[in-house]
Amino acid sequence: MVKIIDLSQEIYNGMPVFPGHLNTVIFPFHTHEGTVGKIHGTKGGFTYTTFGLLMSDHGPTHTDSIWHICNKPGAKKIDEIPLEWFYMNL
């Protein structure tokens, strides 16, 4: 059985970022109070809440693709790297 270890860091306003990169900003976008009656046809007064996120793709926990540091033909972007490259049996 493969054991998966979660390396994720908490994402929060003002978290440390690599110098010169976009600061992390989290803000309320929709609130329960502000969405009353926004979805027509729902029963029971359905409401929702959402947050907006602005953050660098270089933080917090992330994986650099080969393309991030090498622009030669064949350098893989993150969506081109097979998931199998990210785990192994111990």
C-alpha positions in Angstrom: 0.0 0.0 0.0 1.2 3.5 -0.8 1.4 5.9 2.1 0.7 9.5 1.2 2.1 12.2 3.3 0.4 15.6 3.0 3.1 18.3 2.7 0.6 21.2 2.3 1.1 24.4 4.3 -1.7 26.6 5.5 -2.6 29.4 3.1 -3.3 32.7 4.8 -3.1 36.4 4.3 0.4 37.7 4.6 2.1 34.3 4.5 5.8 34.4 3.5 6.4 34.4 -0.2 9.6 34.3 -2.3 10.9 37.8 -2.6 9.4 39.7 -5.5 6.5 37.3 -5.9 2.8 38.1 -5.5 1.6 38.4 -1.9 -1.1 36.0 -0.8 -4.5 37.8 -0.3 -7.7 36.0 0.8 -10.9 38.0 0.8 -14.6 37.3 1.2 -16.3 37.4 -2.2 -19.8 36.3 -1.4 -21.4 35.9 2.0 -24.5 34.0 3.2 -26.2 37.3 4.0 -25.4 38.7 0.6 -26.6 35.7 -1.4 -30.1 35.4 0.0 -32.4 35.1 -2.9 -29.6 35.0 -5.5 -30.3 31.4 -6.7 -33.8 31.2 -8.1 -35.8 28.0 -7.7 -34.1 26.8 -4.6 -36.2 25.8 -1.6 -35.4 26.7 2.0 -33.6 30.0 1.4 -30.4 28.5 0.0 -27.4 30.8 0.5 -23.7 30.3 -0.1 -20.3 31.9 0.8 -17.1 32.0 -1.3 -13.7 33.5 -1.0 -11.3 35.1 -3.5 -7.7 34.1 -3.6 -4.7 35.9 -5.0 -1.4 34.1 -4.7 1.7 33.2 -6.5 2.1 29.9 -8.2 5.5 29.7 -6.5 4.1 29.3 -3.0 3.1 28.1 -0.5 3.6 24.3 -1.0 4.2 23.7 -4.7 6.1 21.7 -7.3 8.4 23.4 -9.8 8.0 21.9 -13.3 11.1 21.3 -15.4 9.8 24.1 -17.7 10.0 26.5 -14.7 13.8 26.4 -14.9 14.4 25.3 -18.5 12.7 26.6 -21.7 14.3 24.0 -24.0 12.0 21.9 -26.2 10.7 18.9 -24.3 10.9 20.6 -20.9 7.6 19.6 -19.2 5.1 22.0 -17.8 3.4 21.0 -14.5 0.3 19.7 -16.3 2.4 17.5 -18.5 4.2 15.7 -15.6 2.7 12.3 -14.8 1.2 11.9 -11.4 3.4 8.8 -10.9 6.5 11.0 -10.7 5.2 12.4 -7.4 5.1 9.2 -5.3 6.9 6.0 -4.8 6.6 2.8 -2.7 8.9 2.7 0.2 
